[in-house]
Amino acid sequence: MAGDREDVFCLLLGSSDGPTAFEKELERAIEAAELNGRVQIGPYVEDMPAAYMLADVVVATGGAKQGFSRTLIEAQAMGRPVVAEDGGGAAETVLPGVTGWLAPAGDPAALAEALQSAL
């Protein structure tokens, strides 16, 4: 499982100026899972091409609620594989096994399996 891998670093981008309630919840979950130093919440990034070039895999969630996903399109345009929840924009833009992996929305185990395949 990806959580057992020492060679994986996860950077969650898009933080606002101050920590939101959701970000605080994520920070607590990161600490509880003892993933400090391996999972980090980063700031809002304007230079997304640079961020994509640093990524081995780009993950986007949202399923059918996500609609058109600029993140998925941009990552694929930069040659980065993507992992996403099936539905919405992901279902329209990801070619499973070619440009990325799709997992059923709301299924964390399937999303983890898709991420493991990508890694």
C-alpha positions as CSV (number, residue, x, y, z in Angstrom):
1,M,0.0,0.0,0.0
2,A,1.2,3.6,-0.7
3,G,1.1,4.4,3.0
4,D,3.7,1.8,3.6
5,R,6.1,3.1,1.0
6,E,9.0,5.2,2.3
7,D,9.7,6.5,-1.3
8,V,6.4,8.4,-1.6
9,F,6.0,12.1,-0.7
10,C,2.5,13.6,-1.1
11,L,2.1,17.4,-1.5
12,L,-1.5,18.7,-1.3
13,L,-1.6,22.1,-3.1
14,G,-4.1,24.9,-3.0
15,S,-4.1,26.0,0.6
16,S,-5.6,29.4,1.3
17,D,-4.1,32.3,3.4
18,G,-5.0,30.7,6.7
19,P,-5.8,27.1,7.6
20,T,-9.4,26.3,7.0
21,A,-11.4,23.8,9.1
22,F,-10.8,21.2,6.4
23,E,-7.1,21.8,6.4
24,K,-6.9,21.5,10.2
25,E,-8.8,18.2,9.9
26,L,-6.3,17.0,7.3
27,E,-3.4,18.1,9.5
28,R,-4.8,16.0,12.4
29,A,-5.3,13.0,10.1
30,I,-1.7,13.3,8.8
31,E,-0.4,13.4,12.4
32,A,-2.7,10.5,13.5
33,A,-1.4,8.4,10.6
34,E,2.2,9.3,11.5
35,L,2.7,10.7,8.0
36,N,4.5,14.0,9.0
37,G,7.3,14.6,6.6
38,R,5.7,12.4,4.0
39,V,2.4,14.3,3.5
40,Q,2.3,18.0,3.5
41,I,-0.2,20.7,2.7
42,G,1.3,23.4,0.5
43,P,0.3,26.9,-0.5
44,Y,-1.7,28.1,-3.5
45,V,0.6,27.8,-6.5
46,E,0.5,30.1,-9.5
47,D,3.2,28.3,-11.5
48,M,1.3,25.1,-12.0
49,P,3.5,23.9,-14.9
50,A,6.5,23.8,-12.5
51,A,4.4,21.9,-9.9
52,Y,3.3,19.4,-12.5
53,M,6.9,18.9,-13.7
54,L,7.9,18.0,-10.1
55,A,5.0,15.4,-9.8
56,D,5.3,11.8,-10.7
57,V,1.5,11.4,-10.5
58,V,-1.3,14.0,-10.1
59,V,-4.3,13.0,-8.1
60,A,-7.7,14.7,-8.4
61,T,-10.9,13.7,-6.6
62,G,-14.4,14.9,-6.9
63,G,-16.1,12.2,-9.0
64,A,-19.3,13.3,-10.8
65,K,-19.3,16.6,-8.8
66,Q,-16.1,17.7,-10.3
67,G,-17.2,18.7,-13.7
68,F,-14.5,19.8,-16.1
69,S,-11.1,19.4,-14.3
70,R,-8.5,21.8,-15.4
71,T,-6.1,20.0,-13.1
72,L,-6.5,16.7,-15.0
73,I,-6.2,18.4,-18.4
74,E,-3.1,20.4,-17.5
75,A,-1.4,17.5,-15.8
76,Q,-1.9,15.3,-18.9
77,A,-0.7,18.1,-21.2
78,M,2.5,18.2,-19.1
79,G,2.8,14.4,-19.7
80,R,1.9,13.5,-16.1
81,P,-0.2,10.5,-15.4
82,V,-3.3,11.2,-13.3
83,V,-5.4,9.3,-10.8
84,A,-8.9,10.4,-10.4
85,E,-12.4,9.4,-9.2
86,D,-14.5,8.3,-12.1
87,G,-17.3,10.6,-13.2
88,G,-17.7,14.2,-14.2
89,G,-14.7,15.6,-16.2
90,A,-12.4,12.8,-15.3
91,A,-14.6,10.3,-17.1
92,E,-14.4,12.5,-20.2
93,T,-10.7,13.3,-20.1
94,V,-8.8,10.3,-18.7
95,L,-8.1,7.3,-20.9
96,P,-7.8,4.5,-18.3
97,G,-4.4,2.7,-18.6
98,V,-3.2,5.3,-21.1
99,T,-3.2,8.7,-19.5
100,G,-4.2,7.7,-16.1
101,W,-6.3,5.6,-13.7
102,L,-9.9,6.0,-12.6
103,A,-11.4,4.7,-9.4
104,P,-15.1,4.6,-8.5
105,A,-16.1,7.8,-6.7
106,G,-16.3,7.4,-2.9
107,D,-14.2,4.3,-2.8
108,P,-10.9,5.1,-0.9
109,A,-9.6,1.5,-1.3
110,A,-10.0,1.6,-5.1
111,L,-8.4,5.1,-5.2
112,A,-5.5,3.8,-3.2
113,E,-5.2,0.8,-5.6
114,A,-5.2,3.1,-8.6
115,L,-2.5,5.2,-7.0
116,Q,-0.5,2.1,-6.2
117,S,-0.7,1.1,-9.9
118,A,0.4,4.6,-10.9
119,L,3.4,4.5,-8.6
